[in-house]
């Protein structure tokens, strides 16, 4: 369970940064200028995310973990994403298949 929770947290940070801070982290040379705040957390690129989502046979679970107020006020929501409370990961993480890829943003 700890491994799944850790993975969910890793993917959450990666996708949040990819979705909202992409210009800062994806521009050439930005890795040196703006190092990731949690270097131990693996990240995926937007292209890698799209490739995973395109796999209809083994499509990942896409979870939006913004705070409720941010989620409700946002016009930027990914189709098919499930909204979960980021403060209750231990409660909702158990309901997802640990054998599937889970992408958090």
N, C-alpha and C positions, 0 to 999 in steps of 0.2 A: 504494500500500500504506500509506503514511504517513497518507493521508486516511482510509482505512478503519480503521486502528488508532486514530486520533484520534477518529473517530466512535464506535467501540466504547467507548472510554474515557469519552467524554461521556455516552453512554447508560447506561453502568454506574453512574456516580456519580448520575445523575438517578434511576434506578430504585431504587438502594439507599436514597437519601434518601427517596424517595417511599414505599418499603415500610417503612422502619424509623424514619424521623424525621418522618413526615408530620404528626403533631400540632404539632411545633415549626415546621415550614415552611409549613403550610397554614392556620394560624389567622390571623384578621384582624390586620393590623399586624405580623405576625411577620417580614416581609421586612426591616423596619427594625431590629427587635430581633435577628434571627438571619440576617444576610446569608449567602447560599450561599458555601461555602468556595472554590469555583472559578467565579466569575461568568462566565468566558468559555465555560463548558460549557453548551450548551442543555439545557433540561430539559423534560420533558413531564409533564402532570398524570395522575392516575390515570384520569380520564375519557378523556383522549386515548389513553392506553395501551389501555384497554378498547375504544375505538372501533377502533383499529388491529388488535387481536386478533380483533375480531368480523368483520373482512373476510376471509371464507373464500376469496375468489379470489386475494388477495395478502396472506395472513397473514404477519406478521413472524416472524423467528426470535427466540425468547426464550431468553436465556442467563443462567444463574445463575453468577456469578463470585465467590462466597464461597470462602474458603479451605476446603480439604477437611474439616478438623475441624469448622468452623462449619456446613458443608453437611450433614455426617453427623449432627450433633447437633440440627439444627433440625427442628422439627415444621412449620415454615412453608415449604412448597415449592409453587411455582406449577405446576399441571398442564401438561405439555407442554414444560417448560423443560429445556434441556440444561445440564449442569454442565460448566464449564471452569475450569481453574486460572488465577487472575488473574495469576500470576507468569509465565505462558507465553503471553501474548497474541500475540506475534510468531509463535509456532509454530502456534496453532490458528486465528488470524484468517484465514489463507490458505484454509482449507477451506470458508468460507462465501461464498455468492453475494453479490458486492459490489453487485448490482442490487436486492437485497431489503433491506427495513428490518430492522435488527438491534437488539433491545432487550436491554440488559444491566442486571442488577440484582444 
